[in-house]
């Protein structure tokens, strides 16, 4: 499966920024990318944050390993936690 990777930086608090990647099917919409990011942030206790192009940018496309592709087929997205998640 070919996936689009969105590099995302979100303030967790006044001193900490979360950095994570949102992986989606290559034909998914930006509205869905933002919705998936918001769902992830809610699970992490960062609510009431409006995810926009300022925090979430297309980075590249790549072939996903089967475990990641399977999760994308099941729930629509996959998160790779990078920093402060």
C-alpha positions in Angstrom: 0.0 0.0 0.0 1.3 3.4 -0.9 0.8 6.0 1.9 1.1 9.7 2.4 3.0 10.9 5.4 2.1 14.1 7.2 4.7 15.6 9.5 2.9 17.1 12.5 4.0 19.4 15.3 1.5 20.3 18.1 2.1 22.2 21.3 1.5 19.9 24.2 2.0 22.6 26.8 3.9 25.9 27.0 7.3 24.2 26.9 6.7 21.0 25.0 5.9 20.2 21.4 4.6 16.9 20.2 6.0 15.6 17.0 4.3 12.7 15.2 3.6 11.5 11.7 0.1 10.7 10.4 0.1 8.0 7.7 -2.9 7.6 5.5 -3.8 6.0 2.2 -2.4 8.0 -0.7 -5.8 9.1 -1.9 -7.2 10.3 1.5 -8.4 13.8 1.9 -6.9 16.6 4.1 -10.1 16.8 6.0 -9.6 13.2 7.1 -6.0 13.7 7.9 -7.0 16.5 10.3 -9.8 14.4 11.7 -7.4 11.5 12.4 -4.9 13.9 14.0 -7.6 15.3 16.2 -8.7 11.8 17.2 -5.1 10.9 18.2 -4.6 14.2 20.1 -7.8 13.5 22.1 -6.5 10.1 23.0 -3.3 11.8 24.3 -5.3 14.3 26.4 -4.7 17.3 24.0 -8.3 18.4 23.4 -9.7 21.6 22.0 -6.9 21.9 19.5 -7.7 22.8 15.9 -5.2 21.0 13.6 -4.4 23.0 10.5 -1.8 23.1 7.7 0.3 25.2 10.1 0.9 22.1 12.3 0.4 19.3 9.8 2.2 19.2 6.4 2.6 16.7 3.7 6.1 15.2 3.9 6.4 12.4 1.4 4.8 9.1 0.0 6.2 5.7 0.7 5.2 2.0 0.6 3.9 0.9 4.0 4.9 -2.4 5.6 1.9 -4.8 6.0 1.3 -4.2 9.7 0.9 -0.4 9.0 -1.2 -1.0 5.8 -3.5 -3.3 7.8 -4.1 -0.7 10.5 -4.8 2.0 7.8 -7.3 -0.3 6.1 -9.0 -0.9 9.5 -9.1 2.5 11.1 -8.0 4.9 8.3 -4.7 6.0 9.6 -1.5 5.1 11.5 0.5 7.3 13.9 4.3 7.2 14.3 5.2 8.9 17.5 8.4 10.8 17.2 8.9 13.2 20.2 7.0 14.1 23.4 4.0 12.0 22.7 
